[in-house]
Amino acid sequence: MSKKQLDKEEQALVDAFEAGEFQSELTEARVKELQEAADATARKDKRINIRISSRDLELLKRRALKEGLPYQSLVASILHKYIAGSLKDIESDNNHR
């Protein structure tokens, strides 16, 4: 595996980081706020039941196996990404071009 060469600006940033020239601006309060947000996001405290086709379920299970996680976790991840706005409909995007 070859190591990517850094340009001068990138190397200067790496050197500055390694020399300890960067300091975090995170306060303890902000760290606590971020930890609470992460905990709330990860907490799974509700259950839903849905009906999907057996074909879709089989494809979902195959994709989850490929990703190395339980299919329920994959569904939860997809739903979370969708409501957070980070899941794009590629097909829909292509139709609007």
N, C-alpha and C positions, 0 to 999 in steps of 0.2 A: 504494500500500500504506500503510495507516494505522498509525501507531505506537501501541502499546498504552499507555495511561496507567497509571502506577504509583501504588499507594497510598502513604501517608506512610512506612510501615515499609519497603516495597520501595525507595523513593527514598532513604531513609536508608542502607540497605545499599549501594546503588549509589554514593552519595556517599562513604561510608567506604572502599569498595573503590578508587574512583578517587583518593582522597586518600592511598592507600598505608597504610591503617590495619590491614590484614590481613596476617598473616605465615603462611607455610606451616609446618606442623609436620612435614613430611616430612624425614626424615633421609636422608643419602646411602645408608645401608644399606637403608632401606625403599624408596627409589627403585630401587636395584639389584634388590631382591627383586621388585618389581612389574614391572620390565623383563624379568627372567628368566621370570616367570610368563606375561607377554604373549608372549614369544618361544616358550615351550613350547606355548602354546595355538595359536599361528599355524603352528607347524611341522607339516608334513604328511609324515610319514615312513613311513606304512603305506598299502597299497593293498588295497581290497576289491572283490570282484565280486558283484553281486546280479542277480537276475532280477526284472523288473517288467513289467507289461503294456505293450504298445506305446501304448495310450491314456494310461496314467499318464505314460509317458516323454514323450509329445507335450505333455501338459498341463504337465509339469515344465519342459520346454524353453520353452514359451510364457511361463510365470511368470518364469523366469530372464531371458528376453529383456526382459520388462516391467520387471524389477528392474535390468537392465543388468549382469548378470554371467553367467559361464559356468554351465551347469546343474550341473556337478559341484561348483562352489563353493556353489551354493544347497543341494544335498543335504548337503554337509559342514556348512554353517551350520545347517540344520534338525536334523541329528543332534546337533551340539554343543549347541544350545539345548535339545533334548529331554533329553539326559543331564545338563545343568546345571540342569534344573528350571525353565527360563524359558519353555518352550513348553507352552501349555495346550491341552487338548482341549476346544474350545468345545462340541462336540456332546455330549460326556460330561457337561460341567458343566450343560448345559441339561436333560439327562435326570434329574439328581439334584435338581431344584428342585420 
